[in-house]
Amino acid sequence: MRTTYRMRSGRFLGIPAAGLILLGVAAVLWGVGLPTAVVTVFAALGGLVVLAGLWILLRPPVLLKLGPDDVQVRGLRTPWTDITEVGRTGTTQGEAIVLRTKREEHSVLIPVHWLAPARVDKLETDLRERLNAANGYTIWDGTAGEPGDPAE
């Protein structure tokens, strides 16, 4: 089963705001008496930017996709078997979830502020569960194994 996490939509509020500014400029240009062609260009451009901004607010860009065999972060696909650890780290842009790989230089950072706050803990839990499943790990329930079961 594939799970998709999208960027938080609040990051993109500036797009429809820019479109509204362009519509305001069109209104001022119309009020000043500039030619209709100039006003129409600003109005059309502002309307398109507002519509595009609303579309992005309704369907924010995909940040990552978790599949049974791999994880895709911003288009970069990494198999679960290459990931060694999931954790948090501090970066110059704030806290991030890090997917450490077998090759240190290929670790993947997911900035926490790119996600909706309610989704961060769910993402971390989902990442750990999928990583454990990919490596065949299970959570120890605190009980001892059967006497005849050798330790692996």
VEXLO-33782 format. One record per residue (C-alpha): residue in one letter; z, x, y. Coordinates in steps of 0.5 Angstrom, whole numbers, padded with zeros to 4 digits, always signed. Example, Ala and Ser with C-alpha at 12.3 -4.5 7.8 and 13.67 -1.06 7.14 Angstrom:
REM VEXLO-33782
A+0016+0025-0009 S+0014+0027-0002 
REM end
This chain:
REM VEXLO-33782
M+0000+0000+0000 R-0002+0003+0007 T+0003+0002+0013 T+0000+0003+0020 Y+0005+0005+0026 R+0002+0004+0033 M+0004+0007+0039 R+0008+0003+0044 S+0004-0002+0048 G+0009+0000+0054 R+0005+0007+0055 F-0001+0003+0057 L+0001-0001+0063 G-0002+0003+0068 I-0009+0001+0065 P-0009-0006+0067 A-0005-0004+0074 A-0011+0001+0075 G-0016-0005+0074 L-0012-0010+0079 I-0012-0004+0084 L-0019-0004+0084 L-0020-0012+0084 G-0015-0011+0091 V-0020-0006+0093 A-0026-0011+0092 A-0022-0016+0096 V-0021-0011+0102 L-0028-0009+0102 W-0030-0016+0102 G-0025-0018+0108 V-0028-0012+0112 G-0035-0015+0111 L-0038-0009+0107 P-0045-0011+0103 T-0044-0016+0097 A-0047-0011+0092 V-0041-0006+0094 V-0036-0011+0093 T-0039-0014+0086 V-0039-0007+0084 F-0031-0006+0085 A-0030-0013+0083 A-0034-0012+0076 L-0031-0005+0075 G-0024-0008+0076 G-0025-0014+0072 L-0027-0009+0066 V-0021-0005+0067 V-0016-0010+0067 L-0019-0013+0060 A-0020-0007+0057 G-0012-0005+0059 L-0010-0012+0056 W-0014-0011+0050 I-0010-0004+0049 L-0004-0007+0050 L-0005-0013+0045 R-0008-0007+0040 P-0005-0001+0042 P-0008+0006+0039 V-0006+0007+0031 L-0001+0013+0031 L+0000+0014+0024 K-0002+0011+0017 L+0002+0012+0011 G-0001+0011+0004 P+0001+0012-0003 D-0003+0019-0003 D-0003+0022+0004 V-0001+0021+0011 Q-0006+0020+0017 V-0003+0022+0024 R-0008+0021+0030 G-0014+0022+0025 L-0011+0029+0021 R-0010+0027+0014 T-0004+0031+0010 P-0003+0029+0002 W+0004+0028+0001 T+0005+0034-0004 D+0003+0038+0002 I+0009+0036+0006 T+0016+0039+0004 E+0021+0036+0009 V+0022+0030+0014 G+0026+0031+0020 R+0027+0031+0027 T+0026+0037+0032 G+0027+0038+0040 T+0020+0039+0043 T+0019+0041+0051 Q+0017+0033+0051 G+0023+0030+0048 E+0025+0029+0041 A+0020+0028+0035 I+0019+0027+0028 V+0017+0033+0024 L+0013+0033+0018 R+0014+0040+0015 T+0008+0042+0011 K+0008+0048+0006 R+0005+0052+0011 E+0009+0052+0017 E+0003+0053+0022 H+0001+0046+0019 S+0007+0042+0021 V+0006+0035+0024 L+0010+0033+0030 I+0010+0025+0032 P+0013+0024+0039 V+0019+0019+0038 H+0018+0016+0045 W+0011+0014+0043 L+0014+0009+0038 A+0017+0003+0040 P+0025+0004+0039 A+0026-0001+0034 R+0020+0002+0029 V+0023+0010+0030 D+0029+0009+0024 K+0024+0005+0020 L+0019+0010+0020 E+0024+0016+0018 T+0026+0011+0012 D+0019+0010+0010 L+0017+0017+0011 R+0023+0020+0007 E+0022+0014+0001 R+0014+0016+0001 L+0016+0023+0000 N+0021+0022-0005 A+0016+0018-0009 A+0011+0023-0008 N+0015+0028-0011 G+0018+0024-0016 Y+0025+0024-0013 T+0030+0019-0014 I+0036+0017-0010 W+0043+0019-0014 D+0047+0013-0015 G+0053+0017-0016 T+0053+0016-0024 A+0053+0021-0029 G+0047+0021-0034 E+0048+0019-0041 P+0051+0025-0045 G+0045+0026-0049 D+0040+0027-0043 P+0039+0034-0041 A+0039+0036-0034 E+0032+0037-0031 
REM end
